[in-house]
Structure formats: structure tokens, C-alpha cells
Amino acid sequence: MKRFHIALAVASLDASIDDYTQRLGQPPTAVVPGAYAMWRTDLLNFSINENPDPAQAGLLRHIGFEDDSAAGFAKTRDVNGIEWEQFSPAEQDWRIKETYGNAIRQPGPA
């Protein structure tokens, strides 16, 4: 399966988790308290990380695809300078742990 990925910076992780849980209709799949949250739905991989700098809150960090058949991790920039990532679910899980620490996991879609 291939899921569109979008990553945003947010001012408040807790307030954003509450808001996006309502918008997406499910709790996050993974949370690293005070740092990071990720929702993995059938079509979307949506992640947020806390950045309390008001100038950074709400800004796009990067976009891309989570692809079950991807080998490893790739990062490129498009013609507009936007960073795109492509990765497998296992690769993202490893990068979450390496970057933010151990995540509290919730069951995701089958």
C-alpha cells in the first residue's frame, strides 16, 4: 500500500493531537510525548512535531510517500524546493525512534 505523507511543525503537540484526532477520526498511531505524533490511515501518513517557535508553527516540514514496497529511505527536492521523502513503514518507525525516542503505539488500520 502507498500512503501520502505530510509532516507539519506545530506549536503545541497536545493541542494539535486533540485537533487532528478529531479531524482524522482516530487517535495517533504513535506518540513521543512532548515531541512527535503520527497518524497512519489507509490513505494517509500524517506526522507532527512540536516546534514552539511561533514563526515555525503550522509550516510544512516535508511531504512524500510511505510505501510498503519501498526499500529504505529516499529524500529529494522538487522544482519548488519542497522536500519529498519515500520510505517503508518499518523505516519510518526506526527513524521515529532514532530522532525522537520510543513512541507509545496505538493500533492502526489493518
Order of alpha helices (4+ residues) and beta strands (2+ residues): beta-alpha-beta-beta-beta-beta-beta-beta-alpha-beta
